[in-house]
Amino acid sequence: MTDGRNVIEIRGLWTEFPGATRNFVVHQDLDLDVQRGEVLSLVGGSGTGKTVLLRQILGLESPSRGRISVLGQAPASLGERGAASRVGMLFQHGALFSAFSVLDNIAFPLRELKTLPPELIRDAALVKLQMVGLGPEHADKMPADLSGGMIKRVALARALIMDPPLLLLDEPTAGLDPDSSDSFVTLLRSLHRDLGLTVVMVTHDLDTLFELSTRIAVLADRKVIVNGPPKQVIAFQHPFIHHFFLGERGQRAMELLREYPFAV
């Protein structure tokens, strides 16, 4: 059972992959809680297992040992009895079905349930399409006809079609130009607020990180070395944190801390 405030609890997590001479350990005794209603961002260097952790939370992969509880149950059971509707996932590149139209991509999870009439499914998909800022004129377009920003929005609509309380985001603004990225971040912030979502996000983009995060968890040395509000994390003494947040590329993004008081 999880704490009533926690949507996700991770305890003693180990992730190992087989190597030529010995197993490669990605996570070792990793602990983490995600509280209801927050936006928790996972950051870390290459190979620290950020996306692997997202996939374990979703139940797509299993840790070598340790315990994960998501909304009070094991991730492996999220595919049972419609429980998958409780977690939405936005993959890094959208992962739209290339042979499906926009509307069919969004409607796919509802159609898989085989419990609702087609007219109701279509109406629900159109509502989600408009929720992410796209009009019904885009419903019959194919993924190949969409811009990168539109692909992200359609994928987000699909992730939200089942009205999940928990949303997982893997590099949500990767590949977007600055204007599209800013627009998508604004959309995510408004949906988080209006829908009361709990969000777990992996991102390398510092602007996105500071604009959305209520808390940051840093993966290094095979575990979460620190987690807390951005200013608290930045003050933690560790080589990765100094390089990631205080290097040249981090200086401009740091200014956002003064503009977004919720990130303090």
C-alpha positions as CSV (number, residue, x, y, z in Angstrom):
1,M,0.0,0.0,0.0
2,T,1.2,3.5,-0.7
3,D,1.1,6.5,1.6
4,G,-2.2,8.4,0.9
5,R,-0.2,11.4,-0.4
6,N,2.0,9.3,-2.7
7,V,0.9,8.2,-6.2
8,I,4.2,6.3,-6.7
9,E,6.5,4.7,-4.1
10,I,9.8,3.1,-5.1
11,R,11.9,1.2,-2.5
12,G,15.2,-0.6,-2.8
13,L,15.1,-0.7,-6.6
14,W,17.9,-2.5,-8.5
15,T,18.1,-2.6,-12.3
16,E,20.8,-4.8,-13.9
17,F,21.5,-5.7,-17.5
18,P,23.7,-8.6,-18.5
19,G,27.2,-7.8,-19.7
20,A,30.0,-9.8,-21.3
21,T,31.7,-10.5,-18.0
22,R,29.4,-9.2,-15.3
23,N,26.0,-7.5,-15.0
24,F,25.8,-3.8,-15.6
25,V,24.0,-2.1,-12.7
26,V,21.9,1.0,-13.6
27,H,20.0,1.5,-10.3
28,Q,21.1,0.3,-6.9
29,D,19.0,0.7,-3.8
30,L,17.0,3.5,-5.4
31,D,14.2,5.1,-3.3
32,L,11.7,7.7,-4.6
33,D,8.2,9.0,-3.8
34,V,6.0,10.9,-6.1
35,Q,3.3,12.9,-4.3
36,R,-0.2,13.5,-5.6
37,G,-0.6,16.6,-7.8
38,E,3.1,17.4,-8.2
39,V,5.3,17.6,-11.3
40,L,8.4,15.6,-10.5
41,S,11.2,15.8,-13.0
42,L,13.9,13.1,-13.4
43,V,17.3,14.4,-14.5
44,G,20.6,12.7,-14.8
45,G,23.5,11.9,-17.2
46,S,23.4,9.5,-20.0
47,G,23.1,5.9,-18.8
48,T,21.5,6.7,-15.4
49,G,18.3,5.0,-16.3
50,K,15.8,7.8,-16.4
51,T,13.7,6.4,-19.2
52,V,14.1,2.9,-17.9
53,L,12.6,4.1,-14.6
54,L,9.6,5.5,-16.5
55,R,9.1,2.2,-18.3
56,Q,9.3,0.3,-15.0
57,I,6.7,2.7,-13.5
58,L,4.5,2.0,-16.5
59,G,5.0,-1.8,-16.2
60,L,6.8,-2.2,-19.5
61,E,9.9,-3.4,-17.8
62,S,10.6,-5.1,-14.5
63,P,13.4,-4.2,-12.0
64,S,15.8,-6.9,-10.9
65,R,14.7,-6.4,-7.4
66,G,13.0,-3.9,-5.1
67,R,9.4,-2.7,-5.0
68,I,7.4,-0.2,-7.1
69,S,3.9,0.8,-6.2
70,V,1.8,2.9,-8.6
71,L,-1.6,4.1,-7.4
72,G,-1.6,1.4,-4.8
73,Q,-0.7,-1.5,-7.0
74,A,2.2,-3.2,-8.7
75,P,3.0,-1.8,-12.2
76,A,2.6,-5.3,-13.7
77,S,-1.1,-5.3,-12.8
78,L,-1.8,-1.9,-14.6
79,G,-2.8,-3.8,-17.7
80,E,-5.5,-5.8,-15.8
81,R,-9.1,-4.9,-15.4
82,G,-8.7,-1.6,-17.2
83,A,-6.2,-0.3,-14.7
84,A,-4.0,0.9,-17.5
85,S,-6.4,3.8,-17.9
86,R,-5.0,5.2,-14.7
87,V,-1.6,6.0,-16.3
88,G,-1.0,8.0,-19.5
89,M,2.3,8.0,-21.3
90,L,3.8,10.5,-23.7
91,F,6.7,8.9,-25.5
92,Q,9.6,11.0,-26.7
93,H,8.8,10.9,-30.4
94,G,5.0,10.6,-30.0
95,A,4.9,6.9,-31.1
96,L,1.8,7.5,-33.2
97,F,0.6,4.7,-35.5
98,S,1.6,5.8,-38.9
99,A,-1.3,4.0,-40.6
100,F,-3.9,5.6,-38.4
101,S,-5.5,9.0,-38.7
102,V,-5.2,11.6,-35.9
103,L,-8.6,10.7,-34.5
104,D,-8.0,7.0,-34.7
105,N,-4.6,7.4,-32.9
106,I,-6.4,9.3,-30.1
107,A,-9.3,6.9,-29.9
108,F,-7.2,3.7,-30.0
109,P,-7.1,3.0,-26.2
110,L,-10.8,3.4,-25.9
111,R,-11.5,1.2,-28.8
112,E,-9.2,-1.5,-27.3
113,L,-11.6,-1.7,-24.3
114,K,-14.5,-2.7,-26.6
115,T,-17.0,-1.4,-24.2
116,L,-18.2,1.9,-25.7
117,P,-20.2,2.6,-28.9
118,P,-18.2,4.1,-31.9
119,E,-20.1,7.4,-31.7
120,L,-19.2,8.0,-28.1
121,I,-15.5,7.1,-28.7
122,R,-15.3,9.5,-31.6
123,D,-16.9,12.3,-29.5
124,A,-14.4,11.6,-26.7
125,A,-11.5,11.7,-29.1
126,L,-12.6,15.0,-30.6
127,V,-12.9,16.5,-27.1
128,K,-9.3,15.5,-26.3
129,L,-8.2,16.8,-29.7
130,Q,-9.6,20.2,-28.8
131,M,-8.2,20.0,-25.2
132,V,-4.6,19.9,-26.7
133,G,-5.3,22.9,-28.9
134,L,-6.1,21.3,-32.2
135,G,-9.4,21.7,-34.1
136,P,-11.6,19.0,-35.6
137,E,-10.2,19.9,-39.1
138,H,-7.1,17.9,-38.1
139,A,-9.0,14.8,-37.1
140,D,-8.6,13.0,-40.5
141,K,-5.0,13.9,-41.1
142,M,-2.3,11.3,-41.1
143,P,0.8,11.5,-38.8
144,A,3.0,12.1,-41.9
145,D,1.1,15.4,-42.5
146,L,1.7,16.8,-39.0
147,S,4.5,19.1,-37.7
148,G,6.6,18.0,-34.8
149,G,4.5,20.1,-32.4
150,M,1.3,18.7,-33.7
151,I,2.6,15.1,-33.3
152,K,3.3,15.9,-29.6
153,R,-0.2,17.3,-29.1
154,V,-1.9,14.3,-30.7
155,A,0.2,11.9,-28.6
156,L,-0.7,13.9,-25.5
157,A,-4.4,13.7,-26.4
158,R,-4.1,9.9,-26.7
159,A,-2.3,9.7,-23.4
160,L,-5.2,11.6,-21.8
161,I,-8.1,9.8,-23.6
162,M,-8.8,7.6,-20.5
163,D,-8.6,10.6,-18.1
164,P,-5.7,9.1,-16.1
165,P,-4.7,10.8,-12.8
166,L,-1.0,10.0,-13.5
167,L,0.9,11.2,-16.6
168,L,4.4,10.2,-17.6
169,L,6.4,12.4,-20.0
170,D,9.6,11.3,-21.7
171,E,11.4,14.4,-23.1
172,P,8.1,16.2,-24.0
173,T,9.8,19.1,-25.8
174,A,12.6,17.2,-27.5
175,G,12.9,18.1,-31.2
176,L,10.7,21.2,-31.0
177,D,11.7,24.7,-32.1
178,P,11.7,27.3,-29.3
179,D,8.2,28.7,-30.1
180,S,6.6,25.2,-30.3
181,S,8.4,24.2,-27.1
182,D,7.1,27.2,-25.2
183,S,3.6,26.6,-26.5
184,F,3.7,23.0,-25.5
185,V,5.0,23.8,-22.0
186,T,2.2,26.3,-21.6
187,L,-0.3,23.6,-22.6
188,L,1.2,21.1,-20.2
189,R,1.1,23.6,-17.3
190,S,-2.6,24.4,-17.9
191,L,-3.6,20.7,-18.2
192,H,-1.7,19.9,-15.0
193,R,-3.6,22.6,-13.2
194,D,-7.0,22.1,-14.8
195,L,-7.1,18.3,-14.6
196,G,-5.3,17.9,-11.3
197,L,-2.7,15.6,-12.8
198,T,0.3,14.0,-11.1
199,V,3.2,14.2,-13.6
200,V,6.5,12.4,-13.8
201,M,8.8,13.9,-16.5
202,V,12.2,13.1,-17.9
203,T,13.8,16.1,-19.6
204,H,17.2,17.5,-20.5
205,D,15.7,20.9,-21.4
206,L,16.4,23.4,-18.6
207,D,13.7,25.8,-19.7
208,T,11.1,23.0,-19.6
209,L,12.5,21.8,-16.3
210,F,12.2,25.1,-14.5
211,E,8.9,26.1,-16.0
212,L,7.1,22.9,-15.0
213,S,8.8,21.2,-12.1
214,T,7.5,21.4,-8.5
215,R,10.3,19.0,-7.6
216,I,13.4,17.6,-9.2
217,A,15.0,14.2,-8.5
218,V,18.6,13.8,-9.7
219,L,19.8,10.3,-10.7
220,A,23.6,9.8,-10.3
221,D,25.8,7.1,-8.7
222,R,23.0,4.6,-9.5
223,K,20.5,6.2,-7.2
224,V,18.5,9.4,-6.4
225,I,21.2,11.6,-4.8
226,V,18.9,14.5,-4.1
227,N,15.3,15.5,-4.7
228,G,13.4,18.7,-3.8
229,P,12.5,22.1,-5.2
230,P,14.8,23.4,-7.9
231,K,16.7,25.8,-5.7
232,Q,17.4,23.2,-3.1
233,V,18.6,20.7,-5.8
234,I,20.9,23.3,-7.4
235,A,22.6,24.0,-4.1
236,F,23.5,20.3,-3.6
237,Q,27.2,19.7,-4.0
238,H,27.8,17.1,-6.8
239,P,29.8,17.3,-10.0
240,F,26.8,16.4,-12.2
241,I,24.6,19.1,-10.6
242,H,27.3,21.7,-11.0
243,H,27.8,20.8,-14.7
244,F,24.1,20.4,-15.6
245,F,22.6,23.4,-13.8
246,L,25.5,25.9,-13.4
247,G,27.4,25.5,-16.7
248,E,27.1,28.0,-19.5
249,R,23.9,26.6,-20.9
250,G,22.2,26.7,-17.5
251,Q,22.7,30.3,-16.8
252,R,19.8,31.6,-18.9
253,A,17.4,29.0,-17.6
254,M,18.3,29.8,-14.0
255,E,16.7,33.2,-14.5
256,L,13.3,31.4,-14.7
257,L,13.5,30.6,-11.0
258,R,12.8,34.3,-10.3
259,E,9.8,34.3,-12.7
260,Y,8.1,31.1,-11.4
261,P,7.8,31.3,-7.6
262,F,6.2,27.8,-7.5
263,A,9.6,26.4,-8.4
264,V,11.4,27.9,-5.3
